[in-house]
Amino acid sequence: MEFAELNRRRLFGCPPLEMPDLERWQELQGTLVKRFQADPGDGKRVHERLPTHLHVEMVSEDGSAKAAGPSMNLSEGGIFLATTSLLEVGTQLQLYMASTERTVEVQGVVAWTRSEGTAEGPPGMGVRFTDMENSQRAHIEQILDSKRVELRKGSR
C-alpha cells in the first residue's frame, strides 16, 4: 500500500515526492524487483529516475517522425517524454534536451509508449539512450546532480 501511494505521487507529482519519500520509494521498488524479477539482467530499468521538466524535441533517424514535449523524468539510461504524439516502439531517434546550461543532443530508441486514458500515468514515451559519448553522459549526470541537490533542499 505504501509503495502504491508513493508511486502515484512519483508519477503524477501531486504532491511531489521529496527526497526522503523518493529514497523510500527506491527502497521499496528494489525490494519488489528482487522479489518478483527472476532475472535482474532481463532489460528492466537499472538507473535511478528523477523528476525533471526539460523541453525535449525528438526526430526519427529518417526525419519522418517528430515529437516534442516536457520530460517527466530522467535517468542515466533514458528519459520519459510526456506527449500524445507517440512514435513506434523501436524508432531510432535524435533527442535535443534543453537544460538551463545548454541543449544536449543524444541518440535513443523508443523503448515503450503509454497512450492517453491509462491509469498508469500520463501519455508519453520512454526512450532509452544509445551510443552516448562521455561528454553527453557527463551533461546528463550534471542535470541529475542538480536535481538531487534541489530535491534535498526541498526536503529540509
Backbone as CSV, one residue per row, in Angstrom:
resi,resn,N_x,N_y,N_z,CA_x,CA_y,CA_z,C_x,C_y,C_z
1,MET,0.823,-1.189,0.000,0.000,0.000,0.000,0.874,1.263,0.000
2,GLU,1.935,1.239,0.800,2.832,2.391,0.874,3.489,2.643,-0.481
3,PHE,3.938,1.561,-1.141,4.574,1.711,-2.450,3.604,2.315,-3.459
4,ALA,2.368,1.853,-3.460,1.371,2.344,-4.418,1.138,3.851,-4.245
5,GLU,1.047,4.307,-3.017,0.832,5.737,-2.771,2.052,6.556,-3.203
6,LEU,3.248,6.099,-2.844,4.459,6.816,-3.258,4.604,6.810,-4.780
7,ASN,4.283,5.691,-5.405,4.392,5.594,-6.858,3.394,6.525,-7.547
8,ARG,2.195,6.639,-7.012,1.205,7.564,-7.565,1.733,8.996,-7.489
9,ARG,2.294,9.357,-6.361,2.857,10.708,-6.205,4.048,10.917,-7.134
10,ARG,4.874,9.867,-7.315,6.032,9.963,-8.203,5.586,10.180,-9.642
11,LEU,4.553,9.477,-10.051,4.069,9.579,-11.429,3.340,10.889,-11.703
12,PHE,2.502,11.301,-10.782,1.626,12.442,-11.034,2.059,13.723,-10.328
13,GLY,3.009,13.624,-9.383,3.540,14.809,-8.727,2.547,15.572,-7.877
14,CYS,1.588,14.862,-7.291,0.547,15.544,-6.531,0.321,14.834,-5.197
15,PRO,0.932,15.237,-4.115,2.018,16.211,-4.022,3.324,15.575,-4.481
16,PRO,4.272,16.384,-4.915,5.538,15.844,-5.407,6.321,15.134,-4.300
17,LEU,7.115,14.158,-4.719,7.952,13.443,-3.755,9.115,14.325,-3.314
18,GLU,9.379,14.306,-2.040,10.573,14.959,-1.518,11.626,13.869,-1.361
19,MET,12.857,14.247,-1.085,13.969,13.297,-1.075,13.731,12.087,-0.163
20,PRO,13.265,12.248,1.077,13.033,11.059,1.908,11.986,10.122,1.291
21,ASP,10.950,10.697,0.680,9.928,9.881,0.024,10.515,9.145,-1.178
22,LEU,11.337,9.851,-1.967,11.960,9.238,-3.135,12.884,8.097,-2.712
23,GLU,13.650,8.315,-1.646,14.537,7.265,-1.147,13.731,6.057,-0.672
24,ARG,12.618,6.305,0.009,11.757,5.200,0.464,11.147,4.475,-0.727
25,TRP,10.719,5.220,-1.761,10.163,4.604,-2.965,11.217,3.696,-3.611
26,GLN,12.469,4.180,-3.707,13.540,3.391,-4.313,13.809,2.116,-3.509
27,GLU,13.786,2.231,-2.183,13.982,1.068,-1.321,12.881,0.033,-1.558
28,LEU,11.632,0.503,-1.574,10.507,-0.411,-1.798,10.548,-1.008,-3.204
29,GLN,10.900,-0.193,-4.203,10.988,-0.692,-5.571,12.050,-1.787,-5.661
30,GLY,13.207,-1.565,-5.031,14.278,-2.567,-5.038,13.819,-3.882,-4.440
31,THR,13.080,-3.798,-3.341,12.554,-4.996,-2.698,11.599,-5.734,-3.632
32,LEU,10.707,-4.984,-4.277,9.755,-5.608,-5.200,10.460,-6.234,-6.401
33,VAL,11.445,-5.548,-6.948,12.173,-6.078,-8.102,12.863,-7.381,-7.727
34,LYS,13.528,-7.402,-6.574,14.209,-8.628,-6.139,13.222,-9.772,-5.939
35,ARG,12.063,-9.444,-5.413,11.081,-10.482,-5.110,10.398,-11.031,-6.353
36,PHE,10.114,-10.165,-7.347,9.313,-10.589,-8.480,10.074,-10.735,-9.789
37,GLN,11.292,-10.300,-9.844,12.039,-10.365,-11.098,12.999,-11.539,-11.033
38,ALA,12.763,-12.535,-11.863,13.585,-13.743,-11.855,15.010,-13.459,-12.295
39,ASP,15.182,-12.627,-13.324,16.498,-12.349,-13.879,16.731,-10.848,-13.903
40,PRO,17.572,-10.309,-13.002,17.803,-8.869,-12.971,18.376,-8.321,-14.274
41,GLY,18.953,-9.152,-15.102,19.533,-8.698,-16.354,18.580,-8.823,-17.532
42,ASP,17.291,-8.823,-17.285,16.330,-9.044,-18.368,15.888,-7.768,-19.065
43,GLY,16.633,-6.669,-18.908,16.302,-5.434,-19.613,15.454,-4.470,-18.817
44,LYS,15.158,-4.771,-17.577,14.368,-3.860,-16.755,15.206,-2.652,-16.374
45,ARG,14.567,-1.604,-15.919,15.229,-0.355,-15.558,16.264,-0.597,-14.463
46,VAL,17.451,-0.019,-14.634,18.512,-0.192,-13.655,19.015,1.144,-13.095
47,HIS,18.608,2.262,-13.671,19.100,3.565,-13.240,18.037,4.313,-12.442
48,GLU,18.504,5.097,-11.486,17.625,5.951,-10.691,16.971,6.987,-11.608
49,ARG,15.662,7.125,-11.498,14.936,8.157,-12.252,14.627,9.314,-11.327
50,LEU,14.805,10.524,-11.860,14.476,11.720,-11.096,13.492,12.575,-11.893
51,PRO,12.556,13.219,-11.200,11.609,14.074,-11.908,12.331,15.266,-12.533
52,THR,12.018,15.546,-13.791,12.615,16.689,-14.485,11.558,17.358,-15.344
53,HIS,11.856,18.554,-15.753,10.956,19.295,-16.646,11.784,19.967,-17.726
54,LEU,12.492,19.164,-18.489,13.283,19.677,-19.606,12.402,19.732,-20.843
55,HIS,12.654,20.677,-21.725,11.972,20.666,-23.015,12.764,19.727,-23.921
56,VAL,12.073,18.774,-24.540,12.729,17.767,-25.370,12.078,17.740,-26.743
57,GLU,12.910,17.712,-27.757,12.451,17.501,-29.130,13.098,16.226,-29.631
58,MET,12.314,15.418,-30.347,12.808,14.152,-30.882,12.511,14.099,-32.367
59,VAL,13.478,13.601,-33.128,13.310,13.430,-34.567,13.793,12.030,-34.911
60,SER,12.988,11.279,-35.676,13.409,9.942,-36.084,14.618,10.052,-37.000
61,GLU,15.386,8.977,-37.082,16.618,9.000,-37.872,16.388,9.424,-39.318
62,ASP,15.270,8.982,-39.895,14.997,9.340,-41.294,14.292,10.690,-41.429
63,GLY,14.010,11.343,-40.291,13.386,12.666,-40.301,11.894,12.658,-40.536
64,SER,11.293,11.478,-40.647,9.868,11.402,-40.978,8.951,11.601,-39.771
65,ALA,9.447,11.368,-38.577,8.601,11.466,-37.389,9.236,12.418,-36.383
66,LYS,8.373,13.222,-35.744,8.848,14.178,-34.741,7.915,14.159,-33.547
67,ALA,8.474,14.473,-32.384,7.679,14.622,-31.169,8.387,15.642,-30.290
68,ALA,7.616,16.329,-29.481,8.194,17.306,-28.557,7.309,17.397,-27.331
69,GLY,7.916,17.783,-26.233,7.158,17.956,-25.003,8.081,18.026,-23.823
70,PRO,7.505,18.111,-22.637,8.326,18.169,-21.430,8.715,16.758,-20.981
71,SER,9.898,16.661,-20.391,10.277,15.388,-19.786,9.581,15.298,-18.434
72,MET,9.232,14.100,-18.052,8.662,13.872,-16.722,9.733,13.348,-15.781
73,ASN,10.651,12.547,-16.337,11.760,12.062,-15.527,12.935,11.726,-16.422
74,LEU,14.102,11.635,-15.785,15.352,11.416,-16.489,16.216,10.485,-15.660
75,SER,16.983,9.635,-16.337,17.972,8.801,-15.672,19.204,8.752,-16.560
76,GLU,20.249,8.099,-16.085,21.446,7.928,-16.904,21.136,7.114,-18.156
77,GLY,20.102,6.296,-18.085,19.791,5.393,-19.189,18.704,5.852,-20.130
78,GLY,17.913,6.862,-19.750,16.830,7.263,-20.628,15.987,8.380,-20.061
79,ILE,14.876,8.644,-20.756,14.014,9.773,-20.415,12.567,9.405,-20.733
80,PHE,11.632,9.986,-19.978,10.213,9.847,-20.298,9.725,11.182,-20.814
81,LEU,9.176,11.190,-22.013,8.642,12.392,-22.638,7.122,12.346,-22.584
82,ALA,6.525,13.341,-21.965,5.069,13.439,-21.893,4.562,14.024,-23.208
83,THR,3.884,13.204,-23.994,3.355,13.646,-25.285,2.248,12.710,-25.742
84,THR,1.357,13.242,-26.550,0.336,12.394,-27.173,0.759,12.006,-28.589
85,SER,1.874,12.566,-29.080,2.411,12.226,-30.407,3.363,11.051,-30.262
86,LEU,2.796,9.857,-30.136,3.598,8.668,-29.863,4.241,8.131,-31.143
87,LEU,5.496,7.724,-31.012,6.216,7.095,-32.116,6.256,5.587,-31.869
88,GLU,6.521,4.829,-32.894,6.553,3.366,-32.795,7.681,2.912,-31.867
89,VAL,7.421,1.881,-31.068,8.480,1.266,-30.270,9.554,0.782,-31.238
90,GLY,10.806,1.040,-30.901,11.923,0.662,-31.754,12.410,1.765,-32.675
91,THR,11.661,2.881,-32.734,12.075,4.004,-33.584,13.373,4.598,-33.056
92,GLN,14.372,4.690,-33.926,15.650,5.319,-33.580,15.470,6.827,-33.657
93,LEU,15.990,7.542,-32.648,15.747,8.977,-32.530,17.015,9.778,-32.289
94,GLN,16.932,11.039,-32.660,17.883,12.046,-32.228,17.114,12.913,-31.246
95,LEU,17.609,13.079,-30.028,16.936,13.857,-28.998,17.700,15.138,-28.748
96,TYR,16.957,16.212,-28.541,17.517,17.514,-28.195,16.882,17.914,-26.877
97,MET,17.667,17.856,-25.788,17.157,18.142,-24.449,17.715,19.470,-23.980
98,ALA,16.828,20.427,-23.744,17.249,21.770,-23.332,17.231,21.881,-21.818
99,SER,18.403,22.134,-21.241,18.506,22.411,-19.808,18.890,23.878,-19.653
100,THR,19.025,24.322,-18.428,19.375,25.729,-18.222,20.790,26.029,-18.709
101,GLU,21.677,25.037,-18.673,23.060,25.243,-19.094,23.204,25.268,-20.616
102,ARG,22.593,24.289,-21.291,22.716,24.169,-22.750,21.772,23.084,-23.243
103,THR,21.767,22.894,-24.541,20.995,21.800,-25.125,21.948,20.657,-25.417
104,VAL,21.581,19.482,-24.972,22.397,18.299,-25.236,21.675,17.440,-26.269
105,GLU,22.441,16.928,-27.205,21.906,16.093,-28.275,22.391,14.671,-28.044
106,VAL,21.451,13.719,-27.988,21.801,12.314,-27.796,20.957,11.441,-28.711
107,GLN,21.428,10.223,-28.924,20.664,9.247,-29.688,19.889,8.370,-28.721
108,GLY,18.754,7.873,-29.191,17.945,6.996,-28.365,17.033,6.142,-29.210
109,VAL,16.297,5.280,-28.536,15.322,4.415,-29.189,14.070,4.389,-28.316
110,VAL,12.907,4.452,-28.946,11.643,4.376,-28.201,11.545,2.969,-27.610
111,ALA,11.547,2.894,-26.278,11.512,1.608,-25.581,10.075,1.162,-25.284
112,TRP,9.200,2.135,-25.011,7.802,1.824,-24.712,6.972,3.090,-24.852
113,THR,5.668,2.892,-24.982,4.749,4.026,-25.086,3.568,3.802,-24.145
114,ARG,2.922,4.903,-23.786,1.704,4.836,-22.980,0.709,5.810,-23.588
115,SER,-0.443,5.288,-23.986,-1.441,6.125,-24.633,-2.291,6.864,-23.604
116,GLU,-3.069,7.807,-24.103,-3.945,8.606,-23.261,-5.014,7.728,-22.622
117,GLY,-5.405,8.091,-21.399,-6.517,7.413,-20.744,-6.142,6.156,-19.982
118,THR,-4.854,5.919,-19.741,-4.463,4.755,-18.952,-4.245,5.177,-17.503
119,ALA,-4.456,4.237,-16.599,-4.339,4.532,-15.172,-2.891,4.636,-14.710
120,GLU,-1.950,4.137,-15.502,-0.545,4.114,-15.087,0.096,5.493,-15.039
121,GLY,-0.449,6.449,-15.766,0.134,7.780,-15.773,-0.176,8.512,-17.062
122,PRO,0.471,9.654,-17.254,0.191,10.465,-18.443,0.698,9.795,-19.710
123,PRO,0.134,10.178,-20.866,0.600,9.597,-22.122,2.023,10.049,-22.423
124,GLY,2.749,9.189,-23.104,4.108,9.556,-23.476,4.925,8.368,-23.901
125,MET,6.251,8.596,-23.960,7.178,7.576,-24.438,8.378,7.476,-23.511
126,GLY,8.788,6.253,-23.264,10.052,6.006,-22.587,11.108,5.798,-23.655
127,VAL,12.176,6.569,-23.592,13.241,6.489,-24.586,14.539,6.083,-23.889
128,ARG,15.156,5.027,-24.401,16.436,4.556,-23.876,17.561,5.202,-24.669
129,PHE,18.545,5.781,-23.973,19.679,6.393,-24.649,20.566,5.318,-25.260
130,THR,21.151,5.625,-26.428,22.066,4.699,-27.090,23.300,5.470,-27.553
131,ASP,24.398,4.790,-27.679,25.629,5.352,-28.256,25.999,6.710,-27.674
132,MET,26.040,6.803,-26.360,26.360,8.089,-25.732,27.868,8.280,-25.613
133,GLU,28.289,9.498,-25.874,29.683,9.873,-25.673,29.854,10.325,-24.227
134,ASN,31.097,10.351,-23.769,31.369,10.753,-22.384,30.857,12.155,-22.074
135,SER,30.983,13.091,-23.016,30.513,14.462,-22.767,28.994,14.507,-22.612
136,GLN,28.279,13.697,-23.380,26.821,13.642,-23.267,26.429,13.027,-21.923
137,ARG,27.094,11.940,-21.574,26.829,11.266,-20.300,27.108,12.221,-19.130
138,ALA,28.199,12.974,-19.233,28.561,13.923,-18.170,27.509,15.026,-18.038
139,HIS,26.977,15.510,-19.161,25.965,16.560,-19.095,24.680,16.030,-18.452
140,ILE,24.287,14.830,-18.797,23.084,14.242,-18.195,23.308,14.031,-16.699
141,GLU,24.478,13.567,-16.328,24.786,13.380,-14.907,24.773,14.726,-14.174
142,GLN,25.215,15.787,-14.836,25.181,17.130,-14.243,23.732,17.565,-13.985
143,ILE,22.847,17.302,-14.936,21.423,17.618,-14.760,20.875,16.833,-13.570
144,LEU,21.203,15.538,-13.503,20.714,14.692,-12.411,21.267,15.152,-11.061
145,ASP,22.542,15.513,-11.013,23.129,16.008,-9.762,22.423,17.282,-9.292
146,SER,22.143,18.193,-10.229,21.424,19.424,-9.877,20.056,19.104,-9.313
147,LYS,19.383,18.132,-9.900,18.050,17.742,-9.437,18.124,17.119,-8.043
148,ARG,19.153,16.296,-7.792,19.315,15.690,-6.464,19.490,16.778,-5.398
149,VAL,20.310,17.789,-5.700,20.531,18.890,-4.762,19.211,19.617,-4.516
150,GLU,18.483,19.890,-5.585,17.183,20.569,-5.473,16.214,19.770,-4.609
151,LEU,16.172,18.462,-4.809,15.274,17.613,-4.012,15.693,17.590,-2.542
152,ARG,16.993,17.550,-2.286,17.482,17.563,-0.895,17.101,18.872,-0.198
153,LYS,17.265,19.987,-0.906,16.913,21.287,-0.318,15.427,21.355,-0.024
154,GLY,14.623,20.788,-0.893,13.174,20.804,-0.705,12.705,19.928,0.433
155,SER,13.538,18.959,0.846,13.112,18.038,1.902,13.477,18.557,3.290
156,ARG,14.131,19.704,3.354,14.513,20.245,4.668,13.429,21.109,5.246
